[in-house]
């Protein structure tokens, strides 16, 4: 019977601060990139006529970086802590 218990995985119910921050950063990163890809799919294109020429203007979304991920993470932290 003791051999059976030795093979069971260790279960941790409480996470330390580093694990929580890592998960929040991962959640923020996934959220920011999903938003980027949604905007990428719907980028705006406008076609105008200027004289005899047709002008096409394409506006693509900016690629998110660390700054955007950290801003999203701060919003998630604020939500978790119930602060503004």
PDB file with SEQRES, HELIX, SHEET and CRYST1 records, atoms N, CA, C and O in Angstrom:
SEQRES   1 A   84  UNK UNK UNK UNK UNK UNK UNK UNK UNK UNK UNK UNK UNK          
SEQRES   2 A   84  UNK UNK UNK UNK UNK UNK UNK UNK UNK UNK UNK UNK UNK          
SEQRES   3 A   84  UNK UNK UNK UNK UNK UNK UNK UNK UNK UNK UNK UNK UNK          
SEQRES   4 A   84  UNK UNK UNK UNK UNK UNK UNK UNK UNK UNK UNK UNK UNK          
SEQRES   5 A   84  UNK UNK UNK UNK UNK UNK UNK UNK UNK UNK UNK UNK UNK          
SEQRES   6 A   84  UNK UNK UNK UNK UNK UNK UNK UNK UNK UNK UNK UNK UNK          
SEQRES   7 A   84  UNK UNK UNK UNK UNK UNK                                      
HELIX    1 AA1 UNK A    2  UNK A    7  1                                   6    
HELIX    2 AA2 UNK A   17  UNK A   41  1                                  25    
HELIX    3 AA3 UNK A   66  UNK A   81  1                                  16    
SHEET    1 AA1 2 UNK A  44  UNK A  50  0                                        
SHEET    2 AA1 2 UNK A  53  UNK A  59 -1                                        
CRYST1    1.000    1.000    1.000  90.00  90.00  90.00 P 1           1          
ATOM      1  N   UNK A   1       0.815  -1.193   0.000  1.00  0.00           N  
ATOM      2  CA  UNK A   1       0.000   0.000   0.000  1.00  0.00           C  
ATOM      3  C   UNK A   1       0.864   1.264   0.000  1.00  0.00           C  
ATOM      4  O   UNK A   1       0.505   2.251  -0.643  1.00  0.00           O  
ATOM      5  N   UNK A   2       1.986   1.250   0.703  1.00  0.00           N  
ATOM      6  CA  UNK A   2       2.843   2.432   0.748  1.00  0.00           C  
ATOM      7  C   UNK A   2       3.471   2.702  -0.619  1.00  0.00           C  
ATOM      8  O   UNK A   2       3.760   3.853  -0.947  1.00  0.00           O  
ATOM      9  N   UNK A   3       3.685   1.657  -1.414  1.00  0.00           N  
ATOM     10  CA  UNK A   3       4.226   1.835  -2.763  1.00  0.00           C  
ATOM     11  C   UNK A   3       3.224   2.589  -3.639  1.00  0.00           C  
ATOM     12  O   UNK A   3       3.618   3.394  -4.483  1.00  0.00           O  
ATOM     13  N   UNK A   4       1.953   2.335  -3.442  1.00  0.00           N  
ATOM     14  CA  UNK A   4       0.918   3.016  -4.208  1.00  0.00           C  
ATOM     15  C   UNK A   4       0.909   4.515  -3.899  1.00  0.00           C  
ATOM     16  O   UNK A   4       0.807   5.335  -4.811  1.00  0.00           O  
ATOM     17  N   UNK A   5       1.015   4.870  -2.630  1.00  0.00           N  
ATOM     18  CA  UNK A   5       1.026   6.273  -2.235  1.00  0.00           C  
ATOM     19  C   UNK A   5       2.267   6.991  -2.747  1.00  0.00           C  
ATOM     20  O   UNK A   5       2.205   8.183  -3.047  1.00  0.00           O  
ATOM     21  N   UNK A   6       3.386   6.295  -2.852  1.00  0.00           N  
ATOM     22  CA  UNK A   6       4.618   6.906  -3.334  1.00  0.00           C  
ATOM     23  C   UNK A   6       4.513   7.279  -4.808  1.00  0.00           C  
ATOM     24  O   UNK A   6       5.195   8.200  -5.257  1.00  0.00           O  
ATOM     25  N   UNK A   7       3.681   6.591  -5.561  1.00  0.00           N  
ATOM     26  CA  UNK A   7       3.541   6.865  -6.990  1.00  0.00           C  
ATOM     27  C   UNK A   7       2.516   7.951  -7.291  1.00  0.00           C  
ATOM     28  O   UNK A   7       2.424   8.399  -8.434  1.00  0.00           O  
ATOM     29  N   UNK A   8       1.750   8.383  -6.306  1.00  0.00           N  
ATOM     30  CA  UNK A   8       0.769   9.431  -6.530  1.00  0.00           C  
ATOM     31  C   UNK A   8       1.460  10.777  -6.704  1.00  0.00           C  
ATOM     32  O   UNK A   8       2.466  11.046  -6.048  1.00  0.00           O  
ATOM     33  N   UNK A   9       0.932  11.619  -7.575  1.00  0.00           N  
ATOM     34  CA  UNK A   9       1.558  12.942  -7.749  1.00  0.00           C  
ATOM     35  C   UNK A   9       1.303  13.817  -6.534  1.00  0.00           C  
ATOM     36  O   UNK A   9       0.296  13.675  -5.841  1.00  0.00           O  
ATOM     37  N   UNK A  10       2.237  14.723  -6.294  1.00  0.00           N  
ATOM     38  CA  UNK A  10       2.075  15.662  -5.196  1.00  0.00           C  
ATOM     39  C   UNK A  10       1.098  16.750  -5.640  1.00  0.00           C  
ATOM     40  O   UNK A  10       1.256  17.335  -6.712  1.00  0.00           O  
ATOM     41  N   UNK A  11       0.109  17.011  -4.828  1.00  0.00           N  
ATOM     42  CA  UNK A  11      -0.913  17.997  -5.158  1.00  0.00           C  
ATOM     43  C   UNK A  11      -0.672  19.254  -4.324  1.00  0.00           C  
ATOM     44  O   UNK A  11      -0.613  19.201  -3.096  1.00  0.00           O  
ATOM     45  N   UNK A  12      -0.532  20.392  -5.024  1.00  0.00           N  
ATOM     46  CA  UNK A  12      -0.370  21.675  -4.337  1.00  0.00           C  
ATOM     47  C   UNK A  12      -1.601  22.510  -4.625  1.00  0.00           C  
ATOM     48  O   UNK A  12      -1.927  22.767  -5.784  1.00  0.00           O  
ATOM     49  N   UNK A  13      -2.280  22.932  -3.580  1.00  0.00           N  
ATOM     50  CA  UNK A  13      -3.485  23.727  -3.741  1.00  0.00           C  
ATOM     51  C   UNK A  13      -3.190  25.217  -3.708  1.00  0.00           C  
ATOM     52  O   UNK A  13      -3.919  25.997  -4.322  1.00  0.00           O  
ATOM     53  N   UNK A  14      -2.162  25.623  -3.022  1.00  0.00           N  
ATOM     54  CA  UNK A  14      -1.830  27.034  -2.906  1.00  0.00           C  
ATOM     55  C   UNK A  14      -0.618  27.341  -3.772  1.00  0.00           C  
ATOM     56  O   UNK A  14       0.377  26.618  -3.740  1.00  0.00           O  
ATOM     57  N   UNK A  15      -0.706  28.400  -4.532  1.00  0.00           N  
ATOM     58  CA  UNK A  15       0.403  28.799  -5.382  1.00  0.00           C  
ATOM     59  C   UNK A  15       1.137  29.948  -4.719  1.00  0.00           C  
ATOM     60  O   UNK A  15       0.543  30.772  -4.023  1.00  0.00           O  
ATOM     61  N   UNK A  16       2.448  29.986  -4.950  1.00  0.00           N  
ATOM     62  CA  UNK A  16       3.205  31.106  -4.396  1.00  0.00           C  
ATOM     63  C   UNK A  16       3.069  32.311  -5.317  1.00  0.00           C  
ATOM     64  O   UNK A  16       2.493  32.207  -6.400  1.00  0.00           O  
ATOM     65  N   UNK A  17       3.598  33.454  -4.890  1.00  0.00           N  
ATOM     66  CA  UNK A  17       3.465  34.700  -5.634  1.00  0.00           C  
ATOM     67  C   UNK A  17       4.061  34.639  -7.028  1.00  0.00           C  
ATOM     68  O   UNK A  17       3.514  35.224  -7.963  1.00  0.00           O  
ATOM     69  N   UNK A  18       5.179  33.937  -7.176  1.00  0.00           N  
ATOM     70  CA  UNK A  18       5.815  33.839  -8.486  1.00  0.00           C  
ATOM     71  C   UNK A  18       4.949  33.055  -9.464  1.00  0.00           C  
ATOM     72  O   UNK A  18       4.833  33.426 -10.632  1.00  0.00           O  
ATOM     73  N   UNK A  19       4.346  31.977  -8.991  1.00  0.00           N  
ATOM     74  CA  UNK A  19       3.468  31.181  -9.858  1.00  0.00           C  
ATOM     75  C   UNK A  19       2.240  31.982 -10.281  1.00  0.00           C  
ATOM     76  O   UNK A  19       1.802  31.900 -11.429  1.00  0.00           O  
ATOM     77  N   UNK A  20       1.692  32.750  -9.357  1.00  0.00           N  
ATOM     78  CA  UNK A  20       0.522  33.575  -9.675  1.00  0.00           C  
ATOM     79  C   UNK A  20       0.897  34.643 -10.687  1.00  0.00           C  
ATOM     80  O   UNK A  20       0.174  34.851 -11.662  1.00  0.00           O  
ATOM     81  N   UNK A  21       2.028  35.331 -10.469  1.00  0.00           N  
ATOM     82  CA  UNK A  21       2.454  36.370 -11.423  1.00  0.00           C  
ATOM     83  C   UNK A  21       2.730  35.779 -12.796  1.00  0.00           C  
ATOM     84  O   UNK A  21       2.401  36.392 -13.812  1.00  0.00           O  
ATOM     85  N   UNK A  22       3.324  34.606 -12.837  1.00  0.00           N  
ATOM     86  CA  UNK A  22       3.599  33.956 -14.117  1.00  0.00           C  
ATOM     87  C   UNK A  22       2.310  33.656 -14.860  1.00  0.00           C  
ATOM     88  O   UNK A  22       2.220  33.873 -16.068  1.00  0.00           O  
ATOM     89  N   UNK A  23       1.322  33.165 -14.149  1.00  0.00           N  
ATOM     90  CA  UNK A  23       0.043  32.864 -14.789  1.00  0.00           C  
ATOM     91  C   UNK A  23      -0.666  34.132 -15.261  1.00  0.00           C  
ATOM     92  O   UNK A  23      -1.278  34.136 -16.328  1.00  0.00           O  
ATOM     93  N   UNK A  24      -0.589  35.197 -14.483  1.00  0.00           N  
ATOM     94  CA  UNK A  24      -1.221  36.456 -14.888  1.00  0.00           C  
ATOM     95  C   UNK A  24      -0.519  37.022 -16.121  1.00  0.00           C  
ATOM     96  O   UNK A  24      -1.181  37.509 -17.038  1.00  0.00           O  
ATOM     97  N   UNK A  25       0.808  36.964 -16.152  1.00  0.00           N  
ATOM     98  CA  UNK A  25       1.542  37.440 -17.333  1.00  0.00           C  
ATOM     99  C   UNK A  25       1.210  36.607 -18.571  1.00  0.00           C  
ATOM    100  O   UNK A  25       1.074  37.144 -19.670  1.00  0.00           O  
ATOM    101  N   UNK A  26       1.082  35.304 -18.387  1.00  0.00           N  
ATOM    102  CA  UNK A  26       0.712  34.437 -19.510  1.00  0.00           C  
ATOM    103  C   UNK A  26      -0.695  34.779 -20.001  1.00  0.00           C  
ATOM    104  O   UNK A  26      -0.932  34.843 -21.207  1.00  0.00           O  
ATOM    105  N   UNK A  27      -1.613  34.993 -19.086  1.00  0.00           N  
ATOM    106  CA  UNK A  27      -2.978  35.367 -19.443  1.00  0.00           C  
ATOM    107  C   UNK A  27      -2.999  36.706 -20.178  1.00  0.00           C  
ATOM    108  O   UNK A  27      -3.711  36.865 -21.169  1.00  0.00           O  
ATOM    109  N   UNK A  28      -2.216  37.667 -19.689  1.00  0.00           N  
ATOM    110  CA  UNK A  28      -2.151  38.976 -20.338  1.00  0.00           C  
ATOM    111  C   UNK A  28      -1.567  38.867 -21.741  1.00  0.00           C  
ATOM    112  O   UNK A  28      -2.065  39.496 -22.675  1.00  0.00           O  
ATOM    113  N   UNK A  29      -0.516  38.074 -21.890  1.00  0.00           N  
ATOM    114  CA  UNK A  29       0.104  37.896 -23.205  1.00  0.00           C  
ATOM    115  C   UNK A  29      -0.861  37.261 -24.194  1.00  0.00           C  
ATOM    116  O   UNK A  29      -0.975  37.716 -25.332  1.00  0.00           O  
ATOM    117  N   UNK A  30      -1.543  36.228 -23.772  1.00  0.00           N  
ATOM    118  CA  UNK A  30      -2.514  35.566 -24.646  1.00  0.00           C  
ATOM    119  C   UNK A  30      -3.631  36.535 -25.020  1.00  0.00           C  
ATOM    120  O   UNK A  30      -4.067  36.573 -26.171  1.00  0.00           O  
ATOM    121  N   UNK A  31      -4.090  37.314 -24.053  1.00  0.00           N  
ATOM    122  CA  UNK A  31      -5.161  38.272 -24.309  1.00  0.00           C  
ATOM    123  C   UNK A  31      -4.740  39.339 -25.319  1.00  0.00           C  
ATOM    124  O   UNK A  31      -5.489  39.653 -26.244  1.00  0.00           O  
ATOM    125  N   UNK A  32      -3.539  39.895 -25.137  1.00  0.00           N  
ATOM    126  CA  UNK A  32      -3.049  40.943 -26.036  1.00  0.00           C  
ATOM    127  C   UNK A  32      -2.872  40.401 -27.450  1.00  0.00           C  
ATOM    128  O   UNK A  32      -3.247  41.066 -28.415  1.00  0.00           O  
ATOM    129  N   UNK A  33      -2.308  39.207 -27.585  1.00  0.00           N  
ATOM    130  CA  UNK A  33      -2.082  38.652 -28.918  1.00  0.00           C  
ATOM    131  C   UNK A  33      -3.385  38.241 -29.596  1.00  0.00           C  
ATOM    132  O   UNK A  33      -3.512  38.372 -30.813  1.00  0.00           O  
ATOM    133  N   UNK A  34      -4.348  37.749 -28.834  1.00  0.00           N  
ATOM    134  CA  UNK A  34      -5.651  37.434 -29.429  1.00  0.00           C  
ATOM    135  C   UNK A  34      -6.316  38.697 -29.957  1.00  0.00           C  
ATOM    136  O   UNK A  34      -6.919  38.688 -31.030  1.00  0.00           O  
ATOM    137  N   UNK A  35      -6.201  39.791 -29.192  1.00  0.00           N  
ATOM    138  CA  UNK A  35      -6.745  41.067 -29.638  1.00  0.00           C  
ATOM    139  C   UNK A  35      -6.043  41.527 -30.910  1.00  0.00           C  
ATOM    140  O   UNK A  35      -6.698  42.017 -31.830  1.00  0.00           O  
ATOM    141  N   UNK A  36      -4.733  41.378 -30.977  1.00  0.00           N  
ATOM    142  CA  UNK A  36      -3.962  41.769 -32.163  1.00  0.00           C  
ATOM    143  C   UNK A  36      -4.420  40.978 -33.384  1.00  0.00           C  
ATOM    144  O   UNK A  36      -4.658  41.556 -34.445  1.00  0.00           O  
ATOM    145  N   UNK A  37      -4.542  39.671 -33.244  1.00  0.00           N  
ATOM    146  CA  UNK A  37      -4.947  38.848 -34.391  1.00  0.00           C  
ATOM    147  C   UNK A  37      -6.387  39.146 -34.818  1.00  0.00           C  
ATOM    148  O   UNK A  37      -6.714  39.061 -36.002  1.00  0.00           O  
ATOM    149  N   UNK A  38      -7.239  39.492 -33.863  1.00  0.00           N  
ATOM    150  CA  UNK A  38      -8.604  39.880 -34.225  1.00  0.00           C  
ATOM    151  C   UNK A  38      -8.584  41.175 -35.030  1.00  0.00           C  
ATOM    152  O   UNK A  38      -9.310  41.310 -36.015  1.00  0.00           O  
ATOM    153  N   UNK A  39      -7.748  42.133 -34.608  1.00  0.00           N  
ATOM    154  CA  UNK A  39      -7.627  43.385 -35.362  1.00  0.00           C  
ATOM    155  C   UNK A  39      -6.942  43.159 -36.699  1.00  0.00           C  
ATOM    156  O   UNK A  39      -7.259  43.842 -37.672  1.00  0.00           O  
ATOM    157  N   UNK A  40      -6.015  42.223 -36.769  1.00  0.00           N  
ATOM    158  CA  UNK A  40      -5.335  41.904 -38.026  1.00  0.00           C  
ATOM    159  C   UNK A  40      -6.340  41.380 -39.049  1.00  0.00           C  
ATOM    160  O   UNK A  40      -6.270  41.723 -40.230  1.00  0.00           O  
ATOM    161  N   UNK A  41      -7.264  40.558 -38.595  1.00  0.00           N  
ATOM    162  CA  UNK A  41      -8.278  39.994 -39.491  1.00  0.00           C  
ATOM    163  C   UNK A  41      -9.229  41.062 -40.013  1.00  0.00           C  
ATOM    164  O   UNK A  41      -9.861  40.879 -41.054  1.00  0.00           O  
ATOM    165  N   UNK A  42      -9.332  42.165 -39.300  1.00  0.00           N  
ATOM    166  CA  UNK A  42     -10.283  43.200 -39.687  1.00  0.00           C  
ATOM    167  C   UNK A  42      -9.589  44.516 -40.030  1.00  0.00           C  
ATOM    168  O   UNK A  42     -10.167  45.589 -39.857  1.00  0.00           O  
ATOM    169  N   UNK A  43      -8.350  44.434 -40.518  1.00  0.00           N  
ATOM    170  CA  UNK A  43      -7.641  45.677 -40.809  1.00  0.00           C  
ATOM    171  C   UNK A  43      -8.397  46.479 -41.860  1.00  0.00           C  
ATOM    172  O   UNK A  43      -9.105  45.932 -42.705  1.00  0.00           O  
ATOM    173  N   UNK A  44      -8.225  47.778 -41.777  1.00  0.00           N  
ATOM    174  CA  UNK A  44      -9.039  48.654 -42.629  1.00  0.00           C  
ATOM    175  C   UNK A  44      -8.332  48.952 -43.937  1.00  0.00           C  
ATOM    176  O   UNK A  44      -7.131  49.217 -43.981  1.00  0.00           O  
ATOM    177  N   UNK A  45      -9.095  48.901 -44.963  1.00  0.00           N  
ATOM    178  CA  UNK A  45      -8.612  49.271 -46.287  1.00  0.00           C  
ATOM    179  C   UNK A  45      -9.581  50.285 -46.858  1.00  0.00           C  
ATOM    180  O   UNK A  45     -10.794  50.074 -46.839  1.00  0.00           O  
ATOM    181  N   UNK A  46      -9.048  51.387 -47.366  1.00  0.00           N  
ATOM    182  CA  UNK A  46      -9.913  52.368 -47.997  1.00  0.00           C  
ATOM    183  C   UNK A  46      -9.387  52.647 -49.397  1.00  0.00           C  
ATOM    184  O   UNK A  46      -8.180  52.756 -49.613  1.00  0.00           O  
ATOM    185  N   UNK A  47     -10.293  52.759 -50.322  1.00  0.00           N  
ATOM    186  CA  UNK A  47      -9.957  53.025 -51.713  1.00  0.00           C  
ATOM    187  C   UNK A  47     -10.570  54.369 -52.083  1.00  0.00           C  
ATOM    188  O   UNK A  47     -11.771  54.577 -51.911  1.00  0.00           O  
ATOM    189  N   UNK A  48      -9.744  55.280 -52.590  1.00  0.00           N  
ATOM    190  CA  UNK A  48     -10.237  56.589 -53.016  1.00  0.00           C  
ATOM    191  C   UNK A  48      -9.709  56.892 -54.414  1.00  0.00           C  
ATOM    192  O   UNK A  48      -8.671  56.382 -54.833  1.00  0.00           O  
ATOM    193  N   UNK A  49     -10.431  57.711 -55.098  1.00  0.00           N  
ATOM    194  CA  UNK A  49     -10.002  58.173 -56.413  1.00  0.00           C  
ATOM    195  C   UNK A  49      -9.477  59.585 -56.290  1.00  0.00           C  
ATOM    196  O   UNK A  49     -10.179  60.479 -55.818  1.00  0.00           O  
ATOM    197  N   UNK A  50      -8.239  59.785 -56.714  1.00  0.00           N  
ATOM    198  CA  UNK A  50      -7.635  61.110 -56.735  1.00  0.00           C  
ATOM    199  C   UNK A  50      -7.263  61.418 -58.178  1.00  0.00           C  
ATOM    200  O   UNK A  50      -6.203  61.020 -58.662  1.00  0.00           O  
ATOM    201  N   UNK A  51      -8.138  62.121 -58.845  1.00  0.00           N  
ATOM    202  CA  UNK A  51      -7.916  62.389 -60.265  1.00  0.00           C  
ATOM    203  C   UNK A  51      -8.116  61.111 -61.057  1.00  0.00           C  
ATOM    204  O   UNK A  51      -9.160  60.466 -60.967  1.00  0.00           O  
ATOM    205  N   UNK A  52      -7.108  60.752 -61.831  1.00  0.00           N  
ATOM    206  CA  UNK A  52      -7.176  59.521 -62.625  1.00  0.00           C  
ATOM    207  C   UNK A  52      -6.601  58.319 -61.876  1.00  0.00           C  
ATOM    208  O   UNK A  52      -6.675  57.189 -62.360  1.00  0.00           O  
ATOM    209  N   UNK A  53      -6.031  58.560 -60.702  1.00  0.00           N  
ATOM    210  CA  UNK A  53      -5.380  57.494 -59.944  1.00  0.00           C  
ATOM    211  C   UNK A  53      -6.303  56.951 -58.852  1.00  0.00           C  
ATOM    212  O   UNK A  53      -7.099  57.686 -58.267  1.00  0.00           O  
ATOM    213  N   UNK A  54      -6.181  55.686 -58.599  1.00  0.00           N  
ATOM    214  CA  UNK A  54      -6.876  55.045 -57.485  1.00  0.00           C  
ATOM    215  C   UNK A  54      -5.861  54.836 -56.374  1.00  0.00           C  
ATOM    216  O   UNK A  54      -4.813  54.225 -56.586  1.00  0.00           O  
ATOM    217  N   UNK A  55      -6.172  55.342 -55.198  1.00  0.00           N  
ATOM    218  CA  UNK A  55      -5.264  55.250 -54.066  1.00  0.00           C  
ATOM    219  C   UNK A  55      -5.843  54.271 -53.049  1.00  0.00           C  
ATOM    220  O   UNK A  55      -6.995  54.398 -52.633  1.00  0.00           O  
ATOM    221  N   UNK A  56      -5.035  53.299 -52.657  1.00  0.00           N  
ATOM    222  CA  UNK A  56      -5.443  52.316 -51.655  1.00  0.00           C  
ATOM    223  C   UNK A  56      -4.624  52.577 -50.403  1.00  0.00           C  
ATOM    224  O   UNK A  56      -3.394  52.570 -50.442  1.00  0.00           O  
ATOM    225  N   UNK A  57      -5.312  52.808 -49.295  1.00  0.00           N  
ATOM    226  CA  UNK A  57      -4.647  53.039 -48.015  1.00  0.00           C  
ATOM    227  C   UNK A  57      -4.944  51.858 -47.101  1.00  0.00           C  
ATOM    228  O   UNK A  57      -6.104  51.536 -46.841  1.00  0.00           O  
ATOM    229  N   UNK A  58      -3.899  51.228 -46.626  1.00  0.00           N  
ATOM    230  CA  UNK A  58      -4.052  50.071 -45.750  1.00  0.00           C  
ATOM    231  C   UNK A  58      -3.525  50.441 -44.371  1.00  0.00           C  
ATOM    232  O   UNK A  58      -2.392  50.904 -44.240  1.00  0.00           O  
ATOM    233  N   UNK A  59      -4.336  50.241 -43.356  1.00  0.00           N  
ATOM    234  CA  UNK A  59      -3.952  50.545 -41.985  1.00  0.00           C  
ATOM    235  C   UNK A  59      -3.922  49.243 -41.191  1.00  0.00           C  
ATOM    236  O   UNK A  59      -4.966  48.677 -40.866  1.00  0.00           O  
ATOM    237  N   UNK A  60      -2.723  48.781 -40.885  1.00  0.00           N  
ATOM    238  CA  UNK A  60      -2.563  47.541 -40.127  1.00  0.00           C  
ATOM    239  C   UNK A  60      -2.373  47.859 -38.652  1.00  0.00           C  
ATOM    240  O   UNK A  60      -1.871  48.930 -38.312  1.00  0.00           O  
ATOM    241  N   UNK A  61      -2.764  46.952 -37.777  1.00  0.00           N  
ATOM    242  CA  UNK A  61      -2.577  47.200 -36.343  1.00  0.00           C  
ATOM    243  C   UNK A  61      -1.102  47.116 -35.967  1.00  0.00           C  
ATOM    244  O   UNK A  61      -0.323  46.413 -36.611  1.00  0.00           O  
ATOM    245  N   UNK A  62      -0.731  47.842 -34.916  1.00  0.00           N  
ATOM    246  CA  UNK A  62       0.638  47.782 -34.405  1.00  0.00           C  
ATOM    247  C   UNK A  62       0.859  46.448 -33.703  1.00  0.00           C  
ATOM    248  O   UNK A  62      -0.027  45.942 -33.015  1.00  0.00           O  
ATOM    249  N   UNK A  63       2.046  45.887 -33.883  1.00  0.00           N  
ATOM    250  CA  UNK A  63       2.386  44.624 -33.227  1.00  0.00           C  
ATOM    251  C   UNK A  63       2.602  44.904 -31.746  1.00  0.00           C  
ATOM    252  O   UNK A  63       3.371  45.798 -31.393  1.00  0.00           O  
ATOM    253  N   UNK A  64       1.931  44.149 -30.871  1.00  0.00           N  
ATOM    254  CA  UNK A  64       2.091  44.405 -29.436  1.00  0.00           C  
ATOM    255  C   UNK A  64       3.468  43.981 -28.945  1.00  0.00           C  
ATOM    256  O   UNK A  64       4.062  43.028 -29.449  1.00  0.00           O  
ATOM    257  N   UNK A  65       3.954  44.704 -27.958  1.00  0.00           N  
ATOM    258  CA  UNK A  65       5.243  44.398 -27.363  1.00  0.00           C  
ATOM    259  C   UNK A  65       5.104  44.184 -25.864  1.00  0.00           C  
ATOM    260  O   UNK A  65       4.009  43.974 -25.344  1.00  0.00           O  
ATOM    261  N   UNK A  66       6.218  44.242 -25.202  1.00  0.00           N  
ATOM    262  CA  UNK A  66       6.251  44.031 -23.757  1.00  0.00           C  
ATOM    263  C   UNK A  66       5.407  45.053 -23.020  1.00  0.00           C  
ATOM    264  O   UNK A  66       4.741  44.727 -22.037  1.00  0.00           O  
ATOM    265  N   UNK A  67       5.435  46.301 -23.500  1.00  0.00           N  
ATOM    266  CA  UNK A  67       4.681  47.364 -22.835  1.00  0.00           C  
ATOM    267  C   UNK A  67       3.193  47.035 -22.792  1.00  0.00           C  
ATOM    268  O   UNK A  67       2.557  47.175 -21.747  1.00  0.00           O  
ATOM    269  N   UNK A  68       2.630  46.599 -23.924  1.00  0.00           N  
ATOM    270  CA  UNK A  68       1.204  46.273 -23.976  1.00  0.00           C  
ATOM    271  C   UNK A  68       0.868  45.078 -23.088  1.00  0.00           C  
ATOM    272  O   UNK A  68      -0.177  45.058 -22.436  1.00  0.00           O  
ATOM    273  N   UNK A  69       1.756  44.082 -23.063  1.00  0.00           N  
ATOM    274  CA  UNK A  69       1.514  42.907 -22.215  1.00  0.00           C  
ATOM    275  C   UNK A  69       1.539  43.302 -20.746  1.00  0.00           C  
ATOM    276  O   UNK A  69       0.692  42.859 -19.970  1.00  0.00           O  
ATOM    277  N   UNK A  70       2.507  44.137 -20.357  1.00  0.00           N  
ATOM    278  CA  UNK A  70       2.590  44.555 -18.955  1.00  0.00           C  
ATOM    279  C   UNK A  70       1.400  45.428 -18.557  1.00  0.00           C  
ATOM    280  O   UNK A  70       0.915  45.331 -17.430  1.00  0.00           O  
ATOM    281  N   UNK A  71       0.924  46.284 -19.474  1.00  0.00           N  
ATOM    282  CA  UNK A  71      -0.266  47.086 -19.179  1.00  0.00           C  
ATOM    283  C   UNK A  71      -1.482  46.187 -18.971  1.00  0.00           C  
ATOM    284  O   UNK A  71      -2.281  46.415 -18.062  1.00  0.00           O  
ATOM    285  N   UNK A  72      -1.619  45.171 -19.812  1.00  0.00           N  
ATOM    286  CA  UNK A  72      -2.733  44.230 -19.649  1.00  0.00           C  
ATOM    287  C   UNK A  72      -2.593  43.472 -18.336  1.00  0.00           C  
ATOM    288  O   UNK A  72      -3.584  43.248 -17.641  1.00  0.00           O  
ATOM    289  N   UNK A  73      -1.367  43.075 -17.990  1.00  0.00           N  
ATOM    290  CA  UNK A  73      -1.138  42.352 -16.740  1.00  0.00           C  
ATOM    291  C   UNK A  73      -1.511  43.215 -15.540  1.00  0.00           C  
ATOM    292  O   UNK A  73      -2.094  42.717 -14.576  1.00  0.00           O  
ATOM    293  N   UNK A  74      -1.178  44.516 -15.591  1.00  0.00           N  
ATOM    294  CA  UNK A  74      -1.548  45.412 -14.496  1.00  0.00           C  
ATOM    295  C   UNK A  74      -3.065  45.495 -14.338  1.00  0.00           C  
ATOM    296  O   UNK A  74      -3.572  45.571 -13.219  1.00  0.00           O  
ATOM    297  N   UNK A  75      -3.783  45.479 -15.452  1.00  0.00           N  
ATOM    298  CA  UNK A  75      -5.249  45.496 -15.378  1.00  0.00           C  
ATOM    299  C   UNK A  75      -5.771  44.219 -14.737  1.00  0.00           C  
ATOM    300  O   UNK A  75      -6.703  44.253 -13.934  1.00  0.00           O  
ATOM    301  N   UNK A  76      -5.162  43.085 -15.098  1.00  0.00           N  
ATOM    302  CA  UNK A  76      -5.575  41.818 -14.480  1.00  0.00           C  
ATOM    303  C   UNK A  76      -5.249  41.806 -12.991  1.00  0.00           C  
ATOM    304  O   UNK A  76      -6.062  41.356 -12.183  1.00  0.00           O  
ATOM    305  N   UNK A  77      -4.051  42.304 -12.614  1.00  0.00           N  
ATOM    306  CA  UNK A  77      -3.687  42.397 -11.191  1.00  0.00           C  
ATOM    307  C   UNK A  77      -4.682  43.271 -10.436  1.00  0.00           C  
ATOM    308  O   UNK A  77      -5.107  42.924  -9.335  1.00  0.00           O  
ATOM    309  N   UNK A  78      -5.048  44.393 -11.023  1.00  0.00           N  
ATOM    310  CA  UNK A  78      -6.004  45.295 -10.369  1.00  0.00           C  
ATOM    311  C   UNK A  78      -7.346  44.594 -10.181  1.00  0.00           C  
ATOM    312  O   UNK A  78      -7.993  44.745  -9.145  1.00  0.00           O  
ATOM    313  N   UNK A  79      -7.757  43.832 -11.181  1.00  0.00           N  
ATOM    314  CA  UNK A  79      -9.015  43.102 -11.056  1.00  0.00           C  
ATOM    315  C   UNK A  79      -8.922  42.051  -9.948  1.00  0.00           C  
ATOM    316  O   UNK A  79      -9.848  41.893  -9.152  1.00  0.00           O  
ATOM    317  N   UNK A  80      -7.800  41.338  -9.905  1.00  0.00           N  
ATOM    318  CA  UNK A  80      -7.630  40.296  -8.889  1.00  0.00           C  
ATOM    319  C   UNK A  80      -7.626  40.907  -7.488  1.00  0.00           C  
ATOM    320  O   UNK A  80      -8.209  40.354  -6.556  1.00  0.00           O  
ATOM    321  N   UNK A  81      -6.961  42.055  -7.355  1.00  0.00           N  
ATOM    322  CA  UNK A  81      -6.856  42.710  -6.044  1.00  0.00           C  
ATOM    323  C   UNK A  81      -8.057  43.589  -5.724  1.00  0.00           C  
ATOM    324  O   UNK A  81      -8.118  44.185  -4.649  1.00  0.00           O  
ATOM    325  N   UNK A  82      -9.018  43.675  -6.650  1.00  0.00           N  
ATOM    326  CA  UNK A  82     -10.208  44.520  -6.478  1.00  0.00           C  
ATOM    327  C   UNK A  82      -9.849  45.968  -6.225  1.00  0.00           C  
ATOM    328  O   UNK A  82     -10.513  46.646  -5.442  1.00  0.00           O  
ATOM    329  N   UNK A  83      -8.800  46.452  -6.883  1.00  0.00           N  
ATOM    330  CA  UNK A  83      -8.417  47.850  -6.740  1.00  0.00           C  
ATOM    331  C   UNK A  83      -8.491  48.518  -8.109  1.00  0.00           C  
ATOM    332  O   UNK A  83      -8.600  47.843  -9.133  1.00  0.00           O  
ATOM    333  N   UNK A  84      -8.429  49.842  -8.120  1.00  0.00           N  
ATOM    334  CA  UNK A  84      -8.513  50.580  -9.383  1.00  0.00           C  
ATOM    335  C   UNK A  84      -7.189  51.118  -9.794  1.00  0.00           C  
ATOM    336  O   UNK A  84      -7.083  51.765 -10.836  1.00  0.00           O  
TER     337      UNK A  84                                                      
END                                                                             
